[in-house]
């Protein structure tokens, strides 16, 4: 998990640099950084499925993962949207997005 997170953070740096040079997500999708980001997002998706299916406790996951999940979603939103526009990609990361949006609203209300 720690090595996936470390690779994800490096991938985010590469993504931001790529975007700053007006590179497209399509071009970025051919890089190792893209693969690293996807691997970490898949871990968040799994947690989102667990929360939404009441396998994982929402309050416990929120307390531990809220900031990390929301930041990961914010930093990769264009990439997630790119993936969801691909054929057969519309359901990719929907649990992650759902939980991130719900937790964002919860955090705005100051709910723990």
PyMOL commands that set and color helices and strands:
alter all, ss='L'
color gray80, all
select helices_A, chain A and resi 2-20+25-28+32-52+58-85+94-108
alter helices_A, ss='H'
color red, helices_A
deselect
rebuild
show_as cartoon
